[in-house]
Structure formats: C-alpha cells, structure tokens
Amino acid sequence: MISHDHWDHLDYRVVTELEPRVKRVVTGLGVGEHFEYWGYPVEKIVELDWWDSFDLAILENGQYNKDWSLIHTMPEYLGKEI
C-alpha cells in the first residue's frame, strides 16, 4: 500500500525492483500512473478515492482474517485508546 507519491514513499529504483514480487499495489488516485509508467501492469494497480475501501483479508500465507478485511482511505476513530 502506497499512501502518496512523495520521494520518501515512492522510490523509482525500489518500486521497479519489487515489481516481479508484487501482486497488487493499492494507492490513492493519481499515484497509480507512476506504477503504470514504470512498467507495472494495470491489473496490479488499485487506486482508491476518498471513502473507498479494499478487501485485504487474504494474508500472505493464504489464510483469511476478517480483522484485515478492509482498508479505508478515511480511517475512523473507534473510541479506543491510542
């Protein structure tokens, strides 16, 4: 997941070296064009707008964990101590 396209979050060398190992890139609108320009197939890129969500529950080991089911672009405070 890429939060934004500042140099400290989106380094060309790192992004291009990781491409063969990356299954999906989840990012905000407009950032996906960098990945496409750098050779990522568009099928790997998911761009989310404000209030959109994406199901991330399938973890690396293939197990489903409902606690990880959604990533929101506008996280909400759930009344828990931080």
PDB file of N, CA, C and O in Angstrom:
ATOM      1  N   MET A   1       0.843  -1.167   0.000  1.00  0.00           N
ATOM      2  CA  MET A   1       0.000   0.000   0.000  1.00  0.00           C
ATOM      3  C   MET A   1       0.892   1.235   0.000  1.00  0.00           C
ATOM      4  O   MET A   1       1.786   1.363   0.837  1.00  0.00           O
ATOM      5  N   ILE A   2       0.652   2.124  -0.922  1.00  0.00           N
ATOM      6  CA  ILE A   2       1.420   3.362  -1.063  1.00  0.00           C
ATOM      7  C   ILE A   2       0.506   4.525  -0.709  1.00  0.00           C
ATOM      8  O   ILE A   2      -0.527   4.720  -1.349  1.00  0.00           O
ATOM      9  N   SER A   3       0.874   5.291   0.298  1.00  0.00           N
ATOM     10  CA  SER A   3      -0.009   6.359   0.766  1.00  0.00           C
ATOM     11  C   SER A   3       0.001   7.587  -0.143  1.00  0.00           C
ATOM     12  O   SER A   3      -1.037   8.220  -0.340  1.00  0.00           O
ATOM     13  N   HIS A   4       1.159   7.926  -0.694  1.00  0.00           N
ATOM     14  CA  HIS A   4       1.247   9.090  -1.575  1.00  0.00           C
ATOM     15  C   HIS A   4       2.557   9.022  -2.358  1.00  0.00           C
ATOM     16  O   HIS A   4       3.362   8.115  -2.149  1.00  0.00           O
ATOM     17  N   ASP A   5       2.767   9.978  -3.255  1.00  0.00           N
ATOM     18  CA  ASP A   5       3.907   9.876  -4.165  1.00  0.00           C
ATOM     19  C   ASP A   5       5.076  10.804  -3.840  1.00  0.00           C
ATOM     20  O   ASP A   5       5.783  11.241  -4.748  1.00  0.00           O
ATOM     21  N   HIS A   6       5.288  11.107  -2.573  1.00  0.00           N
ATOM     22  CA  HIS A   6       6.491  11.852  -2.203  1.00  0.00           C
ATOM     23  C   HIS A   6       7.704  10.937  -2.343  1.00  0.00           C
ATOM     24  O   HIS A   6       7.579   9.717  -2.238  1.00  0.00           O
ATOM     25  N   TRP A   7       8.862  11.515  -2.576  1.00  0.00           N
ATOM     26  CA  TRP A   7      10.071  10.732  -2.849  1.00  0.00           C
ATOM     27  C   TRP A   7      10.382   9.724  -1.752  1.00  0.00           C
ATOM     28  O   TRP A   7      10.935   8.663  -2.041  1.00  0.00           O
ATOM     29  N   ASP A   8      10.040  10.026  -0.501  1.00  0.00           N
ATOM     30  CA  ASP A   8      10.371   9.119   0.599  1.00  0.00           C
ATOM     31  C   ASP A   8       9.384   7.948   0.723  1.00  0.00           C
ATOM     32  O   ASP A   8       9.574   7.071   1.566  1.00  0.00           O
ATOM     33  N   HIS A   9       8.346   7.928  -0.098  1.00  0.00           N
ATOM     34  CA  HIS A   9       7.386   6.834  -0.105  1.00  0.00           C
ATOM     35  C   HIS A   9       7.365   6.089  -1.433  1.00  0.00           C
ATOM     36  O   HIS A   9       6.834   4.981  -1.511  1.00  0.00           O
ATOM     37  N   LEU A  10       7.928   6.675  -2.465  1.00  0.00           N
ATOM     38  CA  LEU A  10       7.820   6.116  -3.808  1.00  0.00           C
ATOM     39  C   LEU A  10       9.152   6.291  -4.541  1.00  0.00           C
ATOM     40  O   LEU A  10       9.307   7.199  -5.358  1.00  0.00           O
ATOM     41  N   ASP A  11      10.093   5.428  -4.244  1.00  0.00           N
ATOM     42  CA  ASP A  11      11.423   5.492  -4.841  1.00  0.00           C
ATOM     43  C   ASP A  11      11.459   4.646  -6.109  1.00  0.00           C
ATOM     44  O   ASP A  11      11.159   3.452  -6.068  1.00  0.00           O
ATOM     45  N   TYR A  12      11.818   5.250  -7.220  1.00  0.00           N
ATOM     46  CA  TYR A  12      11.802   4.569  -8.520  1.00  0.00           C
ATOM     47  C   TYR A  12      12.578   3.256  -8.493  1.00  0.00           C
ATOM     48  O   TYR A  12      12.053   2.226  -8.918  1.00  0.00           O
ATOM     49  N   ARG A  13      13.799   3.272  -8.010  1.00  0.00           N
ATOM     50  CA  ARG A  13      14.641   2.064  -8.016  1.00  0.00           C
ATOM     51  C   ARG A  13      13.993   0.935  -7.212  1.00  0.00           C
ATOM     52  O   ARG A  13      13.942  -0.208  -7.666  1.00  0.00           O
ATOM     53  N   VAL A  14      13.505   1.259  -6.033  1.00  0.00           N
ATOM     54  CA  VAL A  14      12.888   0.249  -5.172  1.00  0.00           C
ATOM     55  C   VAL A  14      11.606  -0.287  -5.814  1.00  0.00           C
ATOM     56  O   VAL A  14      11.389  -1.498  -5.861  1.00  0.00           O
ATOM     57  N   VAL A  15      10.765   0.617  -6.304  1.00  0.00           N
ATOM     58  CA  VAL A  15       9.485   0.222  -6.908  1.00  0.00           C
ATOM     59  C   VAL A  15       9.708  -0.694  -8.112  1.00  0.00           C
ATOM     60  O   VAL A  15       9.013  -1.700  -8.256  1.00  0.00           O
ATOM     61  N   THR A  16      10.650  -0.367  -8.961  1.00  0.00           N
ATOM     62  CA  THR A  16      10.884  -1.200 -10.146  1.00  0.00           C
ATOM     63  C   THR A  16      11.527  -2.538  -9.794  1.00  0.00           C
ATOM     64  O   THR A  16      11.236  -3.546 -10.438  1.00  0.00           O
ATOM     65  N   GLU A  17      12.393  -2.565  -8.786  1.00  0.00           N
ATOM     66  CA  GLU A  17      12.990  -3.839  -8.366  1.00  0.00           C
ATOM     67  C   GLU A  17      11.966  -4.769  -7.712  1.00  0.00           C
ATOM     68  O   GLU A  17      12.087  -5.990  -7.812  1.00  0.00           O
ATOM     69  N   LEU A  18      10.974  -4.207  -7.055  1.00  0.00           N
ATOM     70  CA  LEU A  18       9.960  -5.012  -6.371  1.00  0.00           C
ATOM     71  C   LEU A  18       8.874  -5.544  -7.303  1.00  0.00           C
ATOM     72  O   LEU A  18       8.166  -6.483  -6.939  1.00  0.00           O
ATOM     73  N   GLU A  19       8.727  -4.975  -8.479  1.00  0.00           N
ATOM     74  CA  GLU A  19       7.610  -5.316  -9.363  1.00  0.00           C
ATOM     75  C   GLU A  19       7.395  -6.815  -9.551  1.00  0.00           C
ATOM     76  O   GLU A  19       6.250  -7.257  -9.461  1.00  0.00           O
ATOM     77  N   PRO A  20       8.427  -7.627  -9.807  1.00  0.00           N
ATOM     78  CA  PRO A  20       8.176  -9.060 -10.013  1.00  0.00           C
ATOM     79  C   PRO A  20       7.593  -9.761  -8.783  1.00  0.00           C
ATOM     80  O   PRO A  20       6.964 -10.810  -8.917  1.00  0.00           O
ATOM     81  N   ARG A  21       7.791  -9.200  -7.593  1.00  0.00           N
ATOM     82  CA  ARG A  21       7.321  -9.839  -6.355  1.00  0.00           C
ATOM     83  C   ARG A  21       6.013  -9.259  -5.835  1.00  0.00           C
ATOM     84  O   ARG A  21       5.446  -9.776  -4.873  1.00  0.00           O
ATOM     85  N   VAL A  22       5.535  -8.200  -6.455  1.00  0.00           N
ATOM     86  CA  VAL A  22       4.325  -7.516  -6.003  1.00  0.00           C
ATOM     87  C   VAL A  22       3.113  -8.075  -6.737  1.00  0.00           C
ATOM     88  O   VAL A  22       3.087  -8.139  -7.966  1.00  0.00           O
ATOM     89  N   LYS A  23       2.100  -8.483  -5.951  1.00  0.00           N
ATOM     90  CA  LYS A  23       0.865  -8.993  -6.559  1.00  0.00           C
ATOM     91  C   LYS A  23      -0.121  -7.874  -6.837  1.00  0.00           C
ATOM     92  O   LYS A  23      -0.860  -7.922  -7.821  1.00  0.00           O
ATOM     93  N   ARG A  24      -0.134  -6.859  -5.968  1.00  0.00           N
ATOM     94  CA  ARG A  24      -1.098  -5.781  -6.112  1.00  0.00           C
ATOM     95  C   ARG A  24      -0.563  -4.530  -5.436  1.00  0.00           C
ATOM     96  O   ARG A  24       0.059  -4.602  -4.376  1.00  0.00           O
ATOM     97  N   VAL A  25      -0.809  -3.378  -6.060  1.00  0.00           N
ATOM     98  CA  VAL A  25      -0.457  -2.080  -5.493  1.00  0.00           C
ATOM     99  C   VAL A  25      -1.765  -1.370  -5.169  1.00  0.00           C
ATOM    100  O   VAL A  25      -2.610  -1.194  -6.047  1.00  0.00           O
ATOM    101  N   VAL A  26      -1.936  -0.965  -3.919  1.00  0.00           N
ATOM    102  CA  VAL A  26      -3.115  -0.217  -3.502  1.00  0.00           C
ATOM    103  C   VAL A  26      -2.657   1.181  -3.130  1.00  0.00           C
ATOM    104  O   VAL A  26      -1.775   1.352  -2.289  1.00  0.00           O
ATOM    105  N   THR A  27      -3.261   2.181  -3.763  1.00  0.00           N
ATOM    106  CA  THR A  27      -2.807   3.547  -3.568  1.00  0.00           C
ATOM    107  C   THR A  27      -3.948   4.526  -3.823  1.00  0.00           C
ATOM    108  O   THR A  27      -5.024   4.136  -4.276  1.00  0.00           O
ATOM    109  N   GLY A  28      -3.707   5.779  -3.534  1.00  0.00           N
ATOM    110  CA  GLY A  28      -4.692   6.822  -3.789  1.00  0.00           C
ATOM    111  C   GLY A  28      -4.732   7.204  -5.256  1.00  0.00           C
ATOM    112  O   GLY A  28      -3.813   6.902  -6.018  1.00  0.00           O
ATOM    113  N   LEU A  29      -5.817   7.878  -5.643  1.00  0.00           N
ATOM    114  CA  LEU A  29      -5.977   8.305  -7.035  1.00  0.00           C
ATOM    115  C   LEU A  29      -4.780   9.134  -7.507  1.00  0.00           C
ATOM    116  O   LEU A  29      -4.273   9.989  -6.782  1.00  0.00           O
ATOM    117  N   GLY A  30      -4.353   8.865  -8.710  1.00  0.00           N
ATOM    118  CA  GLY A  30      -3.265   9.619  -9.319  1.00  0.00           C
ATOM    119  C   GLY A  30      -1.887   9.027  -9.108  1.00  0.00           C
ATOM    120  O   GLY A  30      -0.982   9.296  -9.899  1.00  0.00           O
ATOM    121  N   VAL A  31      -1.699   8.235  -8.074  1.00  0.00           N
ATOM    122  CA  VAL A  31      -0.386   7.657  -7.791  1.00  0.00           C
ATOM    123  C   VAL A  31      -0.145   6.426  -8.666  1.00  0.00           C
ATOM    124  O   VAL A  31       1.001   6.113  -8.989  1.00  0.00           O
ATOM    125  N   GLY A  32      -1.193   5.742  -9.043  1.00  0.00           N
ATOM    126  CA  GLY A  32      -1.060   4.549  -9.872  1.00  0.00           C
ATOM    127  C   GLY A  32      -0.413   4.811 -11.216  1.00  0.00           C
ATOM    128  O   GLY A  32       0.213   3.917 -11.785  1.00  0.00           O
ATOM    129  N   GLU A  33      -0.554   6.020 -11.733  1.00  0.00           N
ATOM    130  CA  GLU A  33       0.051   6.328 -13.030  1.00  0.00           C
ATOM    131  C   GLU A  33       1.575   6.219 -12.988  1.00  0.00           C
ATOM    132  O   GLU A  33       2.197   5.915 -14.005  1.00  0.00           O
ATOM    133  N   HIS A  34       2.181   6.462 -11.831  1.00  0.00           N
ATOM    134  CA  HIS A  34       3.627   6.275 -11.703  1.00  0.00           C
ATOM    135  C   HIS A  34       3.982   4.803 -11.915  1.00  0.00           C
ATOM    136  O   HIS A  34       4.920   4.479 -12.643  1.00  0.00           O
ATOM    137  N   PHE A  35       3.223   3.923 -11.274  1.00  0.00           N
ATOM    138  CA  PHE A  35       3.478   2.493 -11.398  1.00  0.00           C
ATOM    139  C   PHE A  35       3.277   2.022 -12.839  1.00  0.00           C
ATOM    140  O   PHE A  35       4.076   1.244 -13.359  1.00  0.00           O
ATOM    141  N   GLU A  36       2.225   2.490 -13.470  1.00  0.00           N
ATOM    142  CA  GLU A  36       1.971   2.119 -14.866  1.00  0.00           C
ATOM    143  C   GLU A  36       3.105   2.614 -15.764  1.00  0.00           C
ATOM    144  O   GLU A  36       3.577   1.873 -16.626  1.00  0.00           O
ATOM    145  N   TYR A  37       3.539   3.843 -15.575  1.00  0.00           N
ATOM    146  CA  TYR A  37       4.626   4.416 -16.368  1.00  0.00           C
ATOM    147  C   TYR A  37       5.927   3.634 -16.173  1.00  0.00           C
ATOM    148  O   TYR A  37       6.730   3.507 -17.097  1.00  0.00           O
ATOM    149  N   TRP A  38       6.123   3.112 -14.960  1.00  0.00           N
ATOM    150  CA  TRP A  38       7.335   2.368 -14.633  1.00  0.00           C
ATOM    151  C   TRP A  38       7.229   0.887 -14.951  1.00  0.00           C
ATOM    152  O   TRP A  38       8.102   0.115 -14.555  1.00  0.00           O
ATOM    153  N   GLY A  39       6.182   0.467 -15.657  1.00  0.00           N
ATOM    154  CA  GLY A  39       6.108  -0.890 -16.161  1.00  0.00           C
ATOM    155  C   GLY A  39       5.201  -1.856 -15.436  1.00  0.00           C
ATOM    156  O   GLY A  39       5.156  -3.031 -15.801  1.00  0.00           O
ATOM    157  N   TYR A  40       4.486  -1.419 -14.437  1.00  0.00           N
ATOM    158  CA  TYR A  40       3.550  -2.309 -13.748  1.00  0.00           C
ATOM    159  C   TYR A  40       2.326  -2.523 -14.632  1.00  0.00           C
ATOM    160  O   TYR A  40       1.815  -1.563 -15.207  1.00  0.00           O
ATOM    161  N   PRO A  41       1.846  -3.755 -14.753  1.00  0.00           N
ATOM    162  CA  PRO A  41       0.600  -3.983 -15.488  1.00  0.00           C
ATOM    163  C   PRO A  41      -0.564  -3.303 -14.768  1.00  0.00           C
ATOM    164  O   PRO A  41      -0.611  -3.296 -13.538  1.00  0.00           O
ATOM    165  N   VAL A  42      -1.485  -2.743 -15.511  1.00  0.00           N
ATOM    166  CA  VAL A  42      -2.610  -2.035 -14.897  1.00  0.00           C
ATOM    167  C   VAL A  42      -3.446  -2.967 -14.020  1.00  0.00           C
ATOM    168  O   VAL A  42      -4.117  -2.501 -13.099  1.00  0.00           O
ATOM    169  N   GLU A  43      -3.415  -4.261 -14.285  1.00  0.00           N
ATOM    170  CA  GLU A  43      -4.172  -5.227 -13.485  1.00  0.00           C
ATOM    171  C   GLU A  43      -3.658  -5.314 -12.043  1.00  0.00           C
ATOM    172  O   GLU A  43      -4.384  -5.763 -11.155  1.00  0.00           O
ATOM    173  N   LYS A  44      -2.427  -4.892 -11.809  1.00  0.00           N
ATOM    174  CA  LYS A  44      -1.837  -4.927 -10.464  1.00  0.00           C
ATOM    175  C   LYS A  44      -2.156  -3.677  -9.652  1.00  0.00           C
ATOM    176  O   LYS A  44      -1.899  -3.643  -8.449  1.00  0.00           O
ATOM    177  N   ILE A  45      -2.707  -2.660 -10.285  1.00  0.00           N
ATOM    178  CA  ILE A  45      -2.859  -1.349  -9.654  1.00  0.00           C
ATOM    179  C   ILE A  45      -4.315  -1.116  -9.246  1.00  0.00           C
ATOM    180  O   ILE A  45      -5.228  -1.224 -10.064  1.00  0.00           O
ATOM    181  N   VAL A  46      -4.510  -0.795  -7.966  1.00  0.00           N
ATOM    182  CA  VAL A  46      -5.823  -0.428  -7.443  1.00  0.00           C
ATOM    183  C   VAL A  46      -5.705   0.981  -6.879  1.00  0.00           C
ATOM    184  O   VAL A  46      -4.962   1.207  -5.925  1.00  0.00           O
ATOM    185  N   GLU A  47      -6.429   1.923  -7.460  1.00  0.00           N
ATOM    186  CA  GLU A  47      -6.436   3.295  -6.965  1.00  0.00           C
ATOM    187  C   GLU A  47      -7.755   3.546  -6.244  1.00  0.00           C
ATOM    188  O   GLU A  47      -8.829   3.244  -6.765  1.00  0.00           O
ATOM    189  N   LEU A  48      -7.659   4.102  -5.037  1.00  0.00           N
ATOM    190  CA  LEU A  48      -8.845   4.370  -4.231  1.00  0.00           C
ATOM    191  C   LEU A  48      -9.050   5.860  -4.052  1.00  0.00           C
ATOM    192  O   LEU A  48      -8.098   6.615  -3.856  1.00  0.00           O
ATOM    193  N   ASP A  49     -10.291   6.270  -4.121  1.00  0.00           N
ATOM    194  CA  ASP A  49     -10.669   7.653  -3.865  1.00  0.00           C
ATOM    195  C   ASP A  49     -11.067   7.777  -2.391  1.00  0.00           C
ATOM    196  O   ASP A  49     -11.168   6.766  -1.695  1.00  0.00           O
ATOM    197  N   TRP A  50     -11.292   8.998  -1.911  1.00  0.00           N
ATOM    198  CA  TRP A  50     -11.749   9.198  -0.544  1.00  0.00           C
ATOM    199  C   TRP A  50     -12.978   8.351  -0.299  1.00  0.00           C
ATOM    200  O   TRP A  50     -13.870   8.275  -1.144  1.00  0.00           O
ATOM    201  N   TRP A  51     -13.022   7.720   0.846  1.00  0.00           N
ATOM    202  CA  TRP A  51     -14.121   6.891   1.333  1.00  0.00           C
ATOM    203  C   TRP A  51     -14.219   5.529   0.657  1.00  0.00           C
ATOM    204  O   TRP A  51     -15.073   4.729   1.038  1.00  0.00           O
ATOM    205  N   ASP A  52     -13.369   5.231  -0.341  1.00  0.00           N
ATOM    206  CA  ASP A  52     -13.342   3.899  -0.939  1.00  0.00           C
ATOM    207  C   ASP A  52     -12.685   2.925   0.028  1.00  0.00           C
ATOM    208  O   ASP A  52     -11.981   3.337   0.951  1.00  0.00           O
ATOM    209  N   SER A  53     -12.915   1.643  -0.183  1.00  0.00           N
ATOM    210  CA  SER A  53     -12.265   0.622   0.638  1.00  0.00           C
ATOM    211  C   SER A  53     -11.855  -0.541  -0.257  1.00  0.00           C
ATOM    212  O   SER A  53     -12.295  -0.646  -1.402  1.00  0.00           O
ATOM    213  N   PHE A  54     -11.012  -1.406   0.280  1.00  0.00           N
ATOM    214  CA  PHE A  54     -10.482  -2.528  -0.480  1.00  0.00           C
ATOM    215  C   PHE A  54     -10.288  -3.699   0.465  1.00  0.00           C
ATOM    216  O   PHE A  54      -9.763  -3.516   1.563  1.00  0.00           O
ATOM    217  N   ASP A  55     -10.694  -4.888   0.073  1.00  0.00           N
ATOM    218  CA  ASP A  55     -10.600  -6.078   0.918  1.00  0.00           C
ATOM    219  C   ASP A  55      -9.169  -6.615   0.904  1.00  0.00           C
ATOM    220  O   ASP A  55      -8.678  -7.048  -0.139  1.00  0.00           O
ATOM    221  N   LEU A  56      -8.504  -6.589   2.054  1.00  0.00           N
ATOM    222  CA  LEU A  56      -7.139  -7.093   2.190  1.00  0.00           C
ATOM    223  C   LEU A  56      -7.071  -8.324   3.086  1.00  0.00           C
ATOM    224  O   LEU A  56      -6.008  -8.632   3.625  1.00  0.00           O
ATOM    225  N   ALA A  57      -8.173  -9.024   3.253  1.00  0.00           N
ATOM    226  CA  ALA A  57      -8.251 -10.097   4.232  1.00  0.00           C
ATOM    227  C   ALA A  57      -7.438 -11.332   3.871  1.00  0.00           C
ATOM    228  O   ALA A  57      -7.090 -12.095   4.772  1.00  0.00           O
ATOM    229  N   ILE A  58      -7.125 -11.564   2.637  1.00  0.00           N
ATOM    230  CA  ILE A  58      -6.308 -12.718   2.276  1.00  0.00           C
ATOM    231  C   ILE A  58      -4.855 -12.349   2.571  1.00  0.00           C
ATOM    232  O   ILE A  58      -4.247 -11.547   1.862  1.00  0.00           O
ATOM    233  N   LEU A  59      -4.321 -12.937   3.610  1.00  0.00           N
ATOM    234  CA  LEU A  59      -2.967 -12.621   4.039  1.00  0.00           C
ATOM    235  C   LEU A  59      -1.948 -13.376   3.205  1.00  0.00           C
ATOM    236  O   LEU A  59      -2.312 -14.253   2.422  1.00  0.00           O
ATOM    237  N   GLU A  60      -0.691 -13.046   3.363  1.00  0.00           N
ATOM    238  CA  GLU A  60       0.388 -13.626   2.584  1.00  0.00           C
ATOM    239  C   GLU A  60       0.388 -15.150   2.638  1.00  0.00           C
ATOM    240  O   GLU A  60       0.729 -15.802   1.652  1.00  0.00           O
ATOM    241  N   ASN A  61       0.014 -15.716   3.764  1.00  0.00           N
ATOM    242  CA  ASN A  61       0.024 -17.173   3.896  1.00  0.00           C
ATOM    243  C   ASN A  61      -1.238 -17.822   3.330  1.00  0.00           C
ATOM    244  O   ASN A  61      -1.406 -19.037   3.425  1.00  0.00           O
ATOM    245  N   GLY A  62      -2.124 -17.018   2.742  1.00  0.00           N
ATOM    246  CA  GLY A  62      -3.320 -17.553   2.115  1.00  0.00           C
ATOM    247  C   GLY A  62      -4.504 -17.694   3.051  1.00  0.00           C
ATOM    248  O   GLY A  62      -5.591 -18.067   2.611  1.00  0.00           O
ATOM    249  N   GLN A  63      -4.324 -17.409   4.313  1.00  0.00           N
ATOM    250  CA  GLN A  63      -5.425 -17.506   5.267  1.00  0.00           C
ATOM    251  C   GLN A  63      -6.269 -16.238   5.219  1.00  0.00           C
ATOM    252  O   GLN A  63      -5.787 -15.159   4.875  1.00  0.00           O
ATOM    253  N   TYR A  64      -7.539 -16.399   5.571  1.00  0.00           N
ATOM    254  CA  TYR A  64      -8.450 -15.255   5.614  1.00  0.00           C
ATOM    255  C   TYR A  64      -8.568 -14.763   7.050  1.00  0.00           C
ATOM    256  O   TYR A  64      -8.810 -15.552   7.963  1.00  0.00           O
ATOM    257  N   ASN A  65      -8.398 -13.471   7.248  1.00  0.00           N
ATOM    258  CA  ASN A  65      -8.525 -12.879   8.571  1.00  0.00           C
ATOM    259  C   ASN A  65      -9.478 -11.694   8.450  1.00  0.00           C
ATOM    260  O   ASN A  65      -9.124 -10.660   7.883  1.00  0.00           O
ATOM    261  N   LYS A  66     -10.702 -11.851   8.990  1.00  0.00           N
ATOM    262  CA  LYS A  66     -11.710 -10.796   8.838  1.00  0.00           C
ATOM    263  C   LYS A  66     -11.290  -9.481   9.489  1.00  0.00           C
ATOM    264  O   LYS A  66     -11.795  -8.424   9.111  1.00  0.00           O
ATOM    265  N   ASP A  67     -10.378  -9.523  10.457  1.00  0.00           N
ATOM    266  CA  ASP A  67      -9.904  -8.283  11.083  1.00  0.00           C
ATOM    267  C   ASP A  67      -9.142  -7.404  10.099  1.00  0.00           C
ATOM    268  O   ASP A  67      -9.014  -6.198  10.313  1.00  0.00           O
ATOM    269  N   TRP A  68      -8.638  -7.996   9.027  1.00  0.00           N
ATOM    270  CA  TRP A  68      -7.897  -7.265   7.996  1.00  0.00           C
ATOM    271  C   TRP A  68      -8.753  -7.034   6.757  1.00  0.00           C
ATOM    272  O   TRP A  68      -8.221  -6.703   5.697  1.00  0.00           O
ATOM    273  N   SER A  69     -10.053  -7.199   6.870  1.00  0.00           N
ATOM    274  CA  SER A  69     -10.893  -7.235   5.678  1.00  0.00           C
ATOM    275  C   SER A  69     -10.943  -5.929   4.904  1.00  0.00           C
ATOM    276  O   SER A  69     -11.092  -5.952   3.682  1.00  0.00           O
ATOM    277  N   LEU A  70     -10.823  -4.806   5.569  1.00  0.00           N
ATOM    278  CA  LEU A  70     -10.964  -3.546   4.846  1.00  0.00           C
ATOM    279  C   LEU A  70      -9.863  -2.560   5.205  1.00  0.00           C
ATOM    280  O   LEU A  70      -9.486  -2.407   6.367  1.00  0.00           O
ATOM    281  N   ILE A  71      -9.369  -1.909   4.187  1.00  0.00           N
ATOM    282  CA  ILE A  71      -8.505  -0.750   4.366  1.00  0.00           C
ATOM    283  C   ILE A  71      -9.336   0.434   3.896  1.00  0.00           C
ATOM    284  O   ILE A  71      -9.809   0.448   2.759  1.00  0.00           O
ATOM    285  N   HIS A  72      -9.514   1.418   4.752  1.00  0.00           N
ATOM    286  CA  HIS A  72     -10.304   2.588   4.401  1.00  0.00           C
ATOM    287  C   HIS A  72      -9.359   3.743   4.094  1.00  0.00           C
ATOM    288  O   HIS A  72      -8.312   3.882   4.726  1.00  0.00           O
ATOM    289  N   THR A  73      -9.728   4.562   3.131  1.00  0.00           N
ATOM    290  CA  THR A  73      -8.919   5.736   2.839  1.00  0.00           C
ATOM    291  C   THR A  73      -9.164   6.847   3.847  1.00  0.00           C
ATOM    292  O   THR A  73      -8.382   7.795   3.924  1.00  0.00           O
ATOM    293  N   MET A  74     -10.236   6.744   4.621  1.00  0.00           N
ATOM    294  CA  MET A  74     -10.531   7.706   5.687  1.00  0.00           C
ATOM    295  C   MET A  74     -10.743   6.926   6.978  1.00  0.00           C
ATOM    296  O   MET A  74     -11.886   6.667   7.354  1.00  0.00           O
ATOM    297  N   PRO A  75      -9.662   6.543   7.670  1.00  0.00           N
ATOM    298  CA  PRO A  75      -9.823   5.752   8.889  1.00  0.00           C
ATOM    299  C   PRO A  75     -10.635   6.510   9.944  1.00  0.00           C
ATOM    300  O   PRO A  75     -10.535   7.730  10.073  1.00  0.00           O
ATOM    301  N   GLU A  76     -11.422   5.770  10.675  1.00  0.00           N
ATOM    302  CA  GLU A  76     -12.273   6.377  11.687  1.00  0.00           C
ATOM    303  C   GLU A  76     -11.781   5.992  13.073  1.00  0.00           C
ATOM    304  O   GLU A  76     -11.311   4.874  13.280  1.00  0.00           O
ATOM    305  N   TYR A  77     -11.886   6.899  14.007  1.00  0.00           N
ATOM    306  CA  TYR A  77     -11.568   6.622  15.396  1.00  0.00           C
ATOM    307  C   TYR A  77     -12.706   5.789  15.973  1.00  0.00           C
ATOM    308  O   TYR A  77     -13.866   6.192  15.898  1.00  0.00           O
ATOM    309  N   LEU A  78     -12.389   4.646  16.540  1.00  0.00           N
ATOM    310  CA  LEU A  78     -13.406   3.744  17.028  1.00  0.00           C
ATOM    311  C   LEU A  78     -13.588   3.827  18.545  1.00  0.00           C
ATOM    312  O   LEU A  78     -14.135   2.907  19.154  1.00  0.00           O
ATOM    313  N   GLY A  79     -13.137   4.920  19.156  1.00  0.00           N
ATOM    314  CA  GLY A  79     -13.314   5.095  20.580  1.00  0.00           C
ATOM    315  C   GLY A  79     -12.312   4.317  21.418  1.00  0.00           C
ATOM    316  O   GLY A  79     -12.494   4.193  22.629  1.00  0.00           O
ATOM    317  N   LYS A  80     -11.259   3.791  20.804  1.00  0.00           N
ATOM    318  CA  LYS A  80     -10.259   3.029  21.527  1.00  0.00           C
ATOM    319  C   LYS A  80      -9.108   3.946  21.905  1.00  0.00           C
ATOM    320  O   LYS A  80      -8.812   4.923  21.217  1.00  0.00           O
ATOM    321  N   GLU A  81      -8.469   3.608  23.015  1.00  0.00           N
ATOM    322  CA  GLU A  81      -7.278   4.353  23.431  1.00  0.00           C
ATOM    323  C   GLU A  81      -6.176   4.140  22.400  1.00  0.00           C
ATOM    324  O   GLU A  81      -5.980   3.029  21.907  1.00  0.00           O
ATOM    325  N   ILE A  82      -5.476   5.190  22.086  1.00  0.00           N
ATOM    326  CA  ILE A  82      -4.366   5.082  21.120  1.00  0.00           C
ATOM    327  C   ILE A  82      -3.058   5.247  21.857  1.00  0.00           C
ATOM    328  O   ILE A  82      -1.993   5.193  21.243  1.00  0.00           O
TER     329      ILE A  82
END
